[in-house]
Amino acid sequence: MEVDIRGILPQTLIDYPGNVSTIIFTGGCNMRCPFCHNFELATEPEKFEKIPEQQVLDYLDERKKFIDGVVITGGEPTLWMPALKGFIERIRERTGLLVKLDSNGLNPNALKELFPVIDYIAMDVKAPEKHYSEATGVPIDMSKIRESIRLIMGSGVEYEFRTTVVPAFIPQDEFADVVSLVEGAEKYCLQQYNAVKKEGPLSKAYEPKVLRQFEEIAKKKVKKTCIRGI
Ligand code: SF4
């Protein structure tokens, strides 16, 4: 089995903190977040041309002079285990680039397998526990999310947890419940929501000042915070 690669973005300055990187997009996802910005990639990856692993490796080898790292995102890359681990190992051997993984945290066992071959992991924390299934569009076993958080915090790999702040799933008075999922973490980032709908609950984002208030709440529970997109 090969990793199902459906897109490449040659260069980003913002997706891998402190590093210039190339993004690799894998197809498919085990969540169906109604606010997803890559919904087609997550649900109908066959609409995008599949890029063979070898082609991606050759491309990264050519680009390695201009970038520091590779971001593997989706969709949900861990769907492509165990092939994903071998692919990352080949990236490292061939190019020496740093590797960052983005994950929704639904597969803690896959994360455990991947820690030895990645340099950075970003896990989404979608909502307070009581809204997690609504926010992800599928029934969620929270023990898996909690397990991934626990494993990441103990992994020795540089990490961040991050939340796209969607008001429909994160009422203002429940934000503290989101942060309590990652209490004690090294780094937690709030990301402003870019509305995917023109009407209804998913058309609304919070004012920047609300995100700043949320950050103050987060600062009491985690070591480092950031806000993106305001
Ligand atoms: S986990 Fe990410 S890629 Fe998957 S549906 Fe949600 S936002 Fe989209």
Boltz pocket constraint, residues with backbone or C-beta under 6 A from the ligand:
constraints:
  - pocket:
      binder: B
      contacts: [[A, 28], [A, 29], [A, 30], [A, 31], [A, 32], [A, 33], [A, 35], [A, 36], [A, 37], [A, 38], [A, 39], [A, 42], [A, 74], [A, 75], [A, 76], [A, 104], [A, 136]]
      max_distance: 6.0
